[in-house]
Amino acid sequence: MITSTLENEWILYELPEEGFAIALPPEWLQISLDPETLENALAIASEQNSYVGQMFTSETLRKLTASGIKFYGMDLSPDSIKSGFLVNVNILKLDLGFKIPFETYLAVNLEQLKAIAISETSVDHQPVKLTNVDAEKLTYEMEQASLAGTSIQVAVTQYLILDGSTSYVITLIAPTSLIDSYASTFEAIGQSFRLSE
Protein backbone atom coordinates (compact mmCIF):
# COMPACT_ATOMS: atom_id res chain seq x y z
CA MET A 1 0.00 0.00 0.00
CA ILE A 2 1.20 3.50 -0.87
CA THR A 3 -0.02 6.45 1.18
CA SER A 4 0.21 10.17 0.48
CA THR A 5 -1.36 13.33 1.89
CA LEU A 6 -3.64 15.30 -0.40
CA GLU A 7 -4.04 19.09 -0.44
CA ASN A 8 -7.14 18.87 1.77
CA GLU A 9 -5.11 16.84 4.35
CA TRP A 10 -6.98 13.64 3.48
CA ILE A 11 -4.88 10.48 3.15
CA LEU A 12 -4.83 8.72 -0.22
CA TYR A 13 -4.39 4.95 0.01
CA GLU A 14 -3.20 3.31 -3.19
CA LEU A 15 -3.32 -0.47 -3.57
CA PRO A 16 -1.71 -1.13 -6.97
CA GLU A 17 -1.95 -4.92 -6.62
CA GLU A 18 -5.69 -4.65 -6.02
CA GLY A 19 -6.15 -2.10 -8.78
CA PHE A 20 -7.63 0.84 -6.87
CA ALA A 21 -7.04 3.87 -4.65
CA ILE A 22 -9.29 5.70 -2.19
CA ALA A 23 -8.94 8.66 0.20
CA LEU A 24 -10.05 8.99 3.83
CA PRO A 25 -10.19 11.93 6.26
CA PRO A 26 -7.06 12.17 8.44
CA GLU A 27 -8.90 11.18 11.65
CA TRP A 28 -10.01 7.88 10.13
CA LEU A 29 -7.90 4.79 10.86
CA GLN A 30 -7.10 2.35 8.07
CA ILE A 31 -6.33 -1.23 9.13
CA SER A 32 -4.07 -3.29 6.90
CA LEU A 33 -5.70 -6.57 5.94
CA ASP A 34 -2.45 -8.18 4.79
CA PRO A 35 -2.53 -11.64 6.45
CA GLU A 36 1.19 -11.44 7.22
CA THR A 37 0.93 -8.15 9.13
CA LEU A 38 -2.63 -8.46 10.45
CA GLU A 39 -1.76 -9.25 14.08
CA ASN A 40 0.66 -6.34 14.33
CA ALA A 41 -1.70 -3.89 12.58
CA LEU A 42 -4.54 -4.80 14.96
CA ALA A 43 -2.28 -4.45 18.01
CA ILE A 44 -1.18 -0.97 16.92
CA ALA A 45 -4.76 0.06 16.14
CA SER A 46 -5.96 -1.23 19.53
CA GLU A 47 -3.26 0.78 21.29
CA GLN A 48 -4.46 3.91 19.51
CA ASN A 49 -8.05 3.24 20.51
CA SER A 50 -9.43 0.57 22.85
CA TYR A 51 -12.70 0.41 20.90
CA VAL A 52 -10.83 -1.16 18.00
CA GLY A 53 -9.76 -4.01 20.25
CA GLN A 54 -13.36 -4.41 21.48
CA MET A 55 -14.76 -4.46 17.97
CA PHE A 56 -12.23 -6.67 16.23
CA THR A 57 -10.10 -9.73 16.75
CA SER A 58 -7.52 -10.94 14.27
CA GLU A 59 -9.93 -13.78 13.47
CA THR A 60 -12.70 -11.28 12.61
CA LEU A 61 -10.36 -9.44 10.27
CA ARG A 62 -9.15 -12.71 8.73
CA LYS A 63 -12.77 -13.56 7.93
CA LEU A 64 -13.20 -10.17 6.26
CA THR A 65 -10.10 -10.83 4.18
CA ALA A 66 -11.31 -14.31 3.24
CA SER A 67 -14.64 -12.86 2.07
CA GLY A 68 -12.85 -10.59 -0.41
CA ILE A 69 -12.56 -7.37 1.64
CA LYS A 70 -9.40 -5.60 0.46
CA PHE A 71 -9.65 -2.33 2.39
CA TYR A 72 -11.06 -1.37 5.80
CA GLY A 73 -11.16 2.00 7.55
CA MET A 74 -13.05 3.48 10.49
CA ASP A 75 -13.77 6.88 12.00
CA LEU A 76 -12.37 7.20 15.52
CA SER A 77 -13.86 10.64 16.18
CA PRO A 78 -15.81 11.20 19.44
CA ASP A 79 -19.16 11.31 17.57
CA SER A 80 -18.51 7.93 15.97
CA ILE A 81 -17.41 6.32 19.25
CA LYS A 82 -20.26 7.84 21.30
CA SER A 83 -22.81 6.42 18.86
CA GLY A 84 -21.93 2.90 19.96
CA PHE A 85 -21.07 1.92 16.38
CA LEU A 86 -17.82 2.85 14.68
CA VAL A 87 -18.58 4.53 11.36
CA ASN A 88 -16.62 2.60 8.74
CA VAL A 89 -15.80 1.89 5.11
CA ASN A 90 -14.79 -1.32 3.39
CA ILE A 91 -14.06 -2.31 -0.18
CA LEU A 92 -14.96 -5.75 -1.48
CA LYS A 93 -13.21 -6.97 -4.63
CA LEU A 94 -14.39 -10.11 -6.40
CA ASP A 95 -13.42 -11.78 -9.64
CA LEU A 96 -16.71 -12.91 -11.13
CA GLY A 97 -14.89 -15.22 -13.55
CA PHE A 98 -16.77 -13.87 -16.56
CA LYS A 99 -18.10 -10.61 -17.94
CA ILE A 100 -21.75 -9.71 -17.44
CA PRO A 101 -23.75 -6.61 -18.39
CA PHE A 102 -23.80 -4.00 -15.64
CA GLU A 103 -27.61 -4.08 -15.62
CA THR A 104 -27.52 -7.79 -14.72
CA TYR A 105 -24.89 -7.20 -12.02
CA LEU A 106 -26.99 -4.40 -10.51
CA ALA A 107 -30.18 -6.48 -10.60
CA VAL A 108 -28.48 -9.36 -8.75
CA ASN A 109 -27.18 -6.98 -6.05
CA LEU A 110 -30.58 -5.34 -5.61
CA GLU A 111 -32.20 -8.77 -5.25
CA GLN A 112 -29.67 -9.72 -2.54
CA LEU A 113 -30.36 -6.49 -0.65
CA LYS A 114 -34.03 -7.41 -0.28
CA ALA A 115 -32.93 -9.97 2.31
CA ILE A 116 -31.02 -7.53 4.53
CA ALA A 117 -32.51 -4.06 4.01
CA ILE A 118 -35.13 -2.93 6.52
CA SER A 119 -37.48 -2.27 3.63
CA GLU A 120 -36.84 -3.45 0.08
CA THR A 121 -38.78 -0.45 -1.19
CA SER A 122 -36.32 1.91 0.50
CA VAL A 123 -33.27 0.82 -1.51
CA ASP A 124 -32.53 3.88 -3.63
CA HIS A 125 -30.01 3.76 -6.45
CA GLN A 126 -28.70 6.03 -9.17
CA PRO A 127 -25.77 6.06 -11.63
CA VAL A 128 -22.81 8.25 -10.64
CA LYS A 129 -19.35 9.06 -11.97
CA LEU A 130 -16.42 8.55 -9.58
CA THR A 131 -12.88 9.76 -10.30
CA ASN A 132 -12.33 7.64 -13.41
CA VAL A 133 -15.10 5.05 -13.43
CA ASP A 134 -18.87 4.78 -13.68
CA ALA A 135 -20.70 3.34 -10.67
CA GLU A 136 -24.14 2.82 -9.20
CA LYS A 137 -24.77 4.50 -5.84
CA LEU A 138 -27.11 2.64 -3.48
CA THR A 139 -28.53 3.86 -0.16
CA TYR A 140 -30.57 1.84 2.32
CA GLU A 141 -30.98 1.04 6.02
CA MET A 142 -30.41 -2.20 7.91
CA GLU A 143 -29.81 -3.59 11.40
CA GLN A 144 -26.28 -4.19 12.70
CA ALA A 145 -24.72 -5.10 16.04
CA SER A 146 -23.50 -2.17 18.14
CA LEU A 147 -20.29 -2.13 20.20
CA ALA A 148 -22.43 -3.19 23.17
CA GLY A 149 -23.77 -6.18 21.26
CA THR A 150 -27.27 -4.77 20.88
CA SER A 151 -29.00 -4.13 17.56
CA ILE A 152 -28.67 -0.68 16.00
CA GLN A 153 -30.19 0.77 12.84
CA VAL A 154 -27.55 1.91 10.37
CA ALA A 155 -27.61 3.80 7.08
CA VAL A 156 -25.57 2.26 4.26
CA THR A 157 -24.13 3.99 1.21
CA GLN A 158 -22.68 1.66 -1.42
CA TYR A 159 -20.98 2.15 -4.76
CA LEU A 160 -21.06 -0.75 -7.22
CA ILE A 161 -18.34 -0.85 -9.86
CA LEU A 162 -17.76 -3.40 -12.61
CA ASP A 163 -14.42 -3.47 -14.42
CA GLY A 164 -14.46 -6.30 -16.93
CA SER A 165 -15.05 -9.43 -14.84
CA THR A 166 -13.93 -7.73 -11.60
CA SER A 167 -16.45 -6.16 -9.25
CA TYR A 168 -15.74 -3.60 -6.54
CA VAL A 169 -18.25 -2.72 -3.83
CA ILE A 170 -17.49 0.30 -1.63
CA THR A 171 -19.61 0.18 1.53
CA LEU A 172 -19.88 3.09 3.99
CA ILE A 173 -21.91 2.60 7.18
CA ALA A 174 -23.03 5.00 9.93
CA PRO A 175 -25.78 4.88 12.57
CA THR A 176 -29.00 6.24 11.08
CA SER A 177 -28.97 8.98 13.73
CA LEU A 178 -25.66 10.30 12.34
CA ILE A 179 -26.12 9.88 8.60
CA ASP A 180 -26.99 13.55 7.98
CA SER A 181 -23.66 14.65 9.43
CA TYR A 182 -21.75 11.98 7.46
CA ALA A 183 -23.49 12.33 4.10
CA SER A 184 -20.97 14.77 2.61
CA THR A 185 -17.99 12.78 3.99
CA PHE A 186 -19.37 9.55 2.53
CA GLU A 187 -19.89 11.32 -0.79
CA ALA A 188 -16.31 12.62 -0.81
CA ILE A 189 -14.86 9.20 0.09
CA GLY A 190 -16.87 7.54 -2.66
CA GLN A 191 -15.91 10.20 -5.20
CA SER A 192 -12.22 9.72 -4.33
CA PHE A 193 -12.23 6.08 -5.45
CA ARG A 194 -10.35 5.40 -8.64
CA LEU A 195 -9.17 2.39 -10.58
CA SER A 196 -5.43 2.12 -11.17
CA GLU A 197 -4.36 3.12 -14.65
N, C-alpha and C positions, 0 to 999 in steps of 0.2 A: 504494500500500500504506500502511496506517495501522498503526503499532505503539504498544503501550502495555505497561506493566509491571503484572503481576498481583500479588496479595497474596503469593503464594508465590515471587515474584521471577522467575517465568517470563515470557517475552515473548509477547504475543498479536499475531499478524500477521493483519490484516484485509484482504481483497482484495474490496472491494465489487463491482468490475466482473466478477470471476469468480464471485461469489456465495457465498463461504465465508470462514471464519476458522479459524485453528489456533494452538495455543500450543507453544512449544519451551522447553527449559531454557535458562538464560542463557548457558551455555558453548557452546551449539550456534551455528553460523554459518549464517545464511540468505543465499543468493545470489539476487539479483534476476535474473529471467529476461526482463526487459523488453529487447527487441532493441536499443532505442536507448541503453540504459545498460549493456549486457552487458559490453563491453570494460572499462569503468571499474570495474564491480562485481567482475569477475574479478581485475583488477590489485590492487584494495584487499584482496580476500580472500587473494591470493597473498602480499602483503606481511605480512599477519597470520600466515600459516602457509604455509611452502614446500610442504607436502604438497598443498595445494589446487592450486598451479601444476603439480605433477607429475601430479595426477589429472585435471585438466581443461584444455582449451583452449577458446577462445571458440567454435570450431567444434563441439566436443563439446556445449557448452551450447546452441548454436543448434539442434543436432539434437534435443536434449531438448525444446526449445520447439516445434519443428516437429511432434514426435510428440504434442503435447497436454499436456506437463508444464507446470503453471502455478505450481508451488511446489517449491523444493528447499532442503533444510537438511542440515547434517552436524555430527557431534560431533567437536570438536577436542581432546577430553580425551586425556591420555597413554595411557589404556587403549585407546582407539579407534585412536590412531596406532600404538602398539606392535603391535597385532594385524595390521598390514599391510593393513588394509581399513578405510576410514573409515565408521563407522556412519552411516547416512543415512536421510532420509525424502524422499519426493516425492509429489506429488499430480497425478494425471492427470485431466483433465476432457475429456469428449468429448460432442458432441451426436450422439445416435444417429439423429436425423432423424425418429423416430417413437417412440411409446410401446409398451413391451412389458411383460408381466408380470414381476415381479421373479424368479419361479421360473425363467423362461426365460433371463433375463439371468445368473442365477447358474449355471445349467447350462452355458451357453456358456463362461463364465469357467473353470469347473471342467474342461471339456473341453480348453481351451487350456493349462491348467496341466499336463496329462498329458505334454505335450511338453517341459516344462522342469524339472518337479520331479524330484528324485532318485528318488522312488518315488511313483507315482500313488496308492497306497494310503495314503500318509502325509499327504495333504492333508486336514487337519481343518478343519471349518467349523461355525459356530454363529451364530444371530441375536443381535445385541446392540443396545442403545440408546445412541447417542452423545448429545451435548448436546441437540439438538432434532431428531434424525432417526434412523430405523431403519437398520441396516446389517447386513451379514454379515461376520463376522470369519473370515479364513482364515489358517492357519499351515502352512508347509511348508519344506522345505530344497531348495537347489539349488546349482550350482557358479557361481562368479563369478571374474573376474580380480582378483588382489590388486594392491597398489601396485607390487609387484615384477614384475608381469606373469605370475605363476604362477597356477594355479587354486586357489581356496580354497572350502571349503564354508560356505555362509551360511544363516542361518535368516531366513525372511521372515514378517512379519506384515502382512496386508492387510485393509483395510476396504472393502467394496463398497457404494456408495450409489447409489440411483436416484431422481432427482427429476424426474418427468415424463419427458421424452425426453433428459434430461441425466444422464450417469453420472460419478461421481467414484470414483477408486480411490486410497486412501491406502496407500502401500507403505513399510514400515519394514524395514531390512535391517541385520543384525549378523553377524559371524562366529559359527558354531555354538558355538565355544568360549566366547563371551561372552554368549550369549543369556540365560542365567539371571540375569546381573547387569543386563541391559537390559529384562527382561520387564515390570517395573513401570513403567519410563519409557515404553516403547512403549505400554503400556496407557493411561497418563495422556495421552500425546500424542494417541492415537486418540480418547479420551474428550473431549478438548478441541475436537475438530472440530465446527463448527456451520455450518449454511447461513444465509446472510444473510436477514434478515426482509424 
